[in-house]
């Protein structure tokens, strides 16, 4: 099964894993439709990729904007073969910090953002009787650790939602995959907030590329490509990809 000519919608596409995935898939002949909040980054990425890329400024917490992104793919290419829900945020801190604003933001982006993507693409994929929905989860959706309870909760929720999606939609030819990375060198570290946690994670991000302490975005992109590049009768439900020296 080739990804050539598949239509792939990617959220959180302006940097990191999303941008790396867009470039990798387009290099394999996919048509990529990219959504993120930063228009300048999207414009530069589409210019780099060329004719196989389109973009729409998209905040995944706004359902209409997610709808418009999906509609751009349908209007341009006539279908959506893959939706990759990649947008996310990870403010860290203890529950005793009582940072309600950050908690609500995480719930809106990490959970409702995923649900908005699922909800808006399902009618298209049901009509096609074919499709794959991928979501970036995290090792944090499999292992709980201090100063991360709410983030852990959002990522555990994503696992449950995506498994429910698999069970509900398999009769319509729709498959689901979660890709759960460990530490990755991306701008996500800038959303952490807690100074001590940010410093510790930042040290991992700045480690030597061959140290085994952090992944590159391209490592995760290859896991996404693997999930897409399977025959229709194969469902890759979960992919965990950790740096080789990560402890949890």
C-alpha positions in Angstrom: 0.0 0.0 0.0 1.4 3.3 -1.0 0.7 6.8 0.4 0.9 8.3 -3.1 -2.1 10.5 -3.9 -3.6 9.9 -0.5 -5.3 13.1 0.9 -4.0 13.7 4.4 -5.3 16.5 6.7 -2.8 17.5 9.5 -3.5 19.8 12.4 -0.7 21.3 14.5 1.1 21.4 11.2 3.2 24.6 11.5 6.2 23.0 13.3 7.6 19.9 15.0 5.9 16.6 14.4 3.2 18.1 12.2 5.6 19.9 9.8 8.0 16.9 9.7 5.0 14.6 8.8 3.7 16.9 6.2 7.1 17.0 4.4 7.7 13.3 4.7 4.2 12.3 3.3 4.4 14.9 0.5 7.8 13.5 -0.5 6.1 10.1 -0.9 3.4 11.6 -3.2 0.6 12.4 -0.7 -1.6 15.5 -0.9 -1.3 17.3 2.4 -3.8 19.8 3.7 -2.3 21.7 6.7 -3.9 23.4 9.6 -2.4 25.5 12.5 -2.8 28.9 14.0 0.4 30.5 12.6 -0.2 31.6 9.1 3.4 32.7 8.4 4.7 29.2 9.3 2.0 27.5 7.2 2.7 29.7 4.2 6.5 28.9 4.4 5.8 25.2 4.8 3.5 25.0 1.8 6.0 27.0 -0.3 8.7 24.5 0.7 6.5 21.4 -0.1 5.1 22.8 -3.4 2.0 21.8 -5.4 1.0 18.9 -3.1 0.2 21.1 -0.2 -2.6 23.5 0.8 -3.3 25.2 4.1 -6.0 26.8 6.2 -5.4 28.8 9.4 -7.0 26.6 12.1 -7.5 26.7 15.8 -8.6 23.2 16.7 -10.7 24.5 19.7 -13.0 26.2 17.2 -15.1 23.6 15.5 -16.0 25.8 12.5 -12.4 26.3 11.7 -11.8 22.5 11.8 -14.8 22.1 9.6 -13.4 24.6 7.1 -10.0 22.7 7.1 -11.8 19.4 6.3 -13.9 21.2 3.6 -10.8 22.6 2.0 -9.5 19.1 1.5 -12.8 17.9 0.1 -13.2 20.9 -2.2 -9.7 20.6 -3.5 -9.2 16.9 -3.8 -12.7 15.4 -3.4 -12.0 13.2 -0.4 -10.1 12.8 2.9 -8.1 9.6 3.3 -6.4 10.4 6.5 -6.9 12.9 9.3 -3.9 13.4 11.6 -5.0 15.1 14.9 -1.6 16.4 16.0 -2.3 19.7 17.7 -1.6 19.7 21.4 -0.3 21.5 24.5 1.4 20.4 27.7 1.5 22.9 30.6 2.9 21.1 33.6 2.5 21.7 37.3 1.1 20.1 40.5 -2.6 20.0 41.1 -2.0 22.1 44.2 -1.0 25.0 41.9 -4.8 25.2 41.0 -4.0 26.6 37.6 -7.5 26.4 36.3 -6.9 28.4 33.1 -4.1 26.0 32.0 -6.2 23.0 32.9 -9.1 24.3 30.8 -6.8 25.1 27.9 -5.4 21.5 27.9 -8.9 20.0 28.0 -9.9 22.2 25.1 -6.9 21.6 22.9 -5.9 18.0 23.7 -9.4 16.5 24.1 -12.0 18.8 22.4 -9.5 19.5 19.6 -9.3 15.8 18.9 -13.1 15.4 19.1 -13.6 18.4 16.8 -11.4 16.7 14.2 -13.2 13.4 14.6 -16.6 14.9 14.5 -16.0 17.0 11.4 -14.3 14.3 9.3 -16.5 11.3 10.2 -19.4 12.2 7.8 -16.9 12.5 4.9 -15.2 9.1 5.8 -18.5 7.4 6.4 -19.7 8.4 2.9 -16.5 7.1 1.5 -16.7 4.0 3.6 -13.0 4.4 4.0 -10.6 6.5 6.1 -7.9 6.5 8.8 -7.9 8.8 11.8 -4.6 9.2 13.6 -4.0 11.2 16.8 -0.8 12.1 18.5 -1.1 10.7 22.0 2.0 10.5 24.3 3.8 8.1 26.6 2.1 10.3 29.2 -1.1 8.6 28.1 0.3 5.3 29.3 2.4 6.3 32.4 1.5 8.8 35.1 4.2 10.9 36.7 4.2 13.9 39.1 3.5 17.5 38.0 1.6 16.1 35.0 -1.7 14.8 36.2 -4.0 16.9 34.0 -1.8 16.4 30.9 -1.7 12.7 31.7 -5.5 12.8 32.0 -6.0 14.4 28.6 -3.8 11.8 27.0 -5.5 8.9 28.7 -8.7 10.3 27.5 -7.4 10.4 23.9 -6.6 6.7 24.2 -10.2 5.9 25.3 -11.7 8.1 22.6 -9.7 6.6 19.8 -10.4 3.0 21.0 -14.1 3.9 21.1 -13.8 5.3 17.6 -12.2 2.1 16.4 -15.1 0.0 17.8 -17.8 2.3 16.5 -16.6 2.9 13.0 -14.9 -0.3 11.9 -18.1 -1.3 10.1 -17.8 1.8 8.0 -14.2 1.0 6.9 -12.7 3.6 9.2 -9.6 2.8 11.2 -7.9 4.6 14.1 -4.3 4.9 15.3 -2.7 6.6 18.2 1.0 7.5 18.0 2.5 7.9 21.5 5.9 9.5 21.5 8.2 10.0 24.4 10.4 13.1 24.6 10.6 14.8 21.2 12.6 17.9 20.2 9.7 20.2 19.4 8.4 23.6 20.4 5.9 21.8 22.7 8.4 22.3 25.5 7.6 26.1 25.3 4.1 25.4 26.6 5.2 23.6 29.8 5.1 26.7 32.0 6.4 25.2 35.3 10.1 26.5 35.4 11.6 23.5 37.0 9.9 21.0 34.7 10.6 23.2 31.7 14.3 23.3 32.6 14.6 19.5 33.0 12.8 18.8 29.7 14.8 21.5 28.0 18.0 19.7 28.9 16.7 16.6 27.1 15.7 18.7 24.1 19.2 20.1 23.9 20.9 16.7 24.3 23.2 15.3 21.6 21.1 14.0 18.7 22.6 10.5 19.1 22.3 10.4 22.9 19.1 8.4 23.0 17.4 11.0 25.3 15.1 12.6 22.8 13.5 11.8 19.5 13.5 14.1 16.5 10.2 15.0 14.9 11.2 13.0 11.8 11.3 9.8 14.0 7.6 10.3 14.9 6.7 11.2 11.3 8.1 7.8 10.2 5.7 6.1 12.7 2.8 8.0 11.2 3.9 7.0 7.7 4.0 3.3 8.9 0.4 3.5 10.1 -0.8 5.0 6.8 1.2 2.7 4.6 -0.8 -0.4 5.5 -3.4 -2.3 3.5 -7.0 -1.6 4.4 -7.4 -4.8 6.3 -4.6 -3.9 8.7 -5.4 -1.6 11.7 -2.4 -0.3 13.6 -4.1 0.7 16.8 -1.2 2.0 18.8 2.5 2.9 18.2 4.7 3.8 21.2 8.0 5.3 20.2 10.4 6.3 22.9 14.0 7.6 22.9 16.1 4.5 23.6 17.4 5.9 26.9 14.1 7.2 28.2 13.3 5.9 31.7 9.4 6.0 31.7 
